[in-house]
Amino acid sequence: MEHPNAPAIEVSSLRKMYSGVDGSPKEALKSLNLTVPRGVIFGLLGPNGAGKSTLINILAALVLKTSGSARILGWDIELHMRRARESIGVVPQELNLDSFFSPREVMDLQAGLYGVPKRQRQTMEILEALGLEDKADIYSRSLSGGMRRRLLVAKALVHSPPVVVLDEPTAGVDVELRQSLWEYMKMLNDAGTTILLTTHYLEEAQEMCDEIAIINHGEIVAQDSTSALLARLDRKEARITVDRDLNALPDGLSGPGVDAAIENGREILVRFPPSQVQMGGLLDAVKTAGLQITDLSTRETDLEEIFVALTTSAAQTGLIPTAADPQAGPLEKSRTQPRP
């Protein structure tokens, strides 16, 4: 029975225990809960060792879970293993290709493993879309690192999975490949494919993803739409340039959470929470001091600041609400809508 209303990925109370080097148990995933809606590009971010690859390997049936459940399009990864495996394509971090197989042979072998009939295979179409059509019949060992990365993507797409997982797909590749890969992923997403992405390039996640979850120490510490997540850290930066050198800060550049400093003689750098402090009030304080403003620039919070805040002690001490915090409000409930 199909599950037309099920999320693309649904993980409930998922735990994974390993034996440590000294034999003591190590908990890689701690009753993790995660829901990835259909039709979105979803970012899963976290520091090294946070549990990202463990989660992906469980979804790909490469690692056995300790407890909890995981479903892909409603198919339980253990109870309905075949249907779940058919529904997902995984691009791993490692370049795990047979050196003596050509891209065409790699694709045909993978298609055979998934039971794709020869007449339905799209080997050359996929290779062409990823810029590998002229390399179809050479040994994989002859491909550059970037081309091997493309072949891994092609290999994950042979059975036309509705959910594609990319584990650090652009690590160590050049800018041109990164751009072409994302253009292709956007095209797949526009056609209805759900994309789950892990990356260390925060700007990439900020630009690409509709929704983001941040994992740390085996737990989800935040999940929301990208825009809402960026709005969570109530902080803005203004750089005010005045007409003469300053010996002291103007009176009035104060308030809850306001931090001001003089830089380069004539610049005032002010960091403030826009929900509590108005920009106009700060500018008025500068003008009241008899200073003329010659230049003004502002900078909004970016994803890197959110990431650092949520994966350091600030998130653990309650300074920033986490997904498990009842004060977090709509964080867990907010979901982006699939792209039309």
Secondary structure, DSSP 8 states (H G I E B T S, - for coil): ---TTS-SEEEEEEEEEEE-TTS-EEEEEEEEEEEE-TT-EEEEE--TTSSHHHHHHHHTTSS--SEEEEEETTEETTTTHHHHHHTEEEE-SS----TTS-HHHHHHHHHHHTT--GGG--HHHHHHHTT-GGGTTS-GGGS-HHHHHHHHHHHHTTT--SEEEEESTTTT--HHHHHHHHHHHHHHHHTT-EEEEE-S-HHHHHHH-SEEEEEETTEEEEEEEHHHHHHHS--EEEEEEESS--SS--TT---TT-EEEEETTTEEEEEE-TTTS-HHHHHHHHHHTT--EEEEEEEE--HHHHHHHHTSHHHHTTSS--TT-GGGGGGTT-------
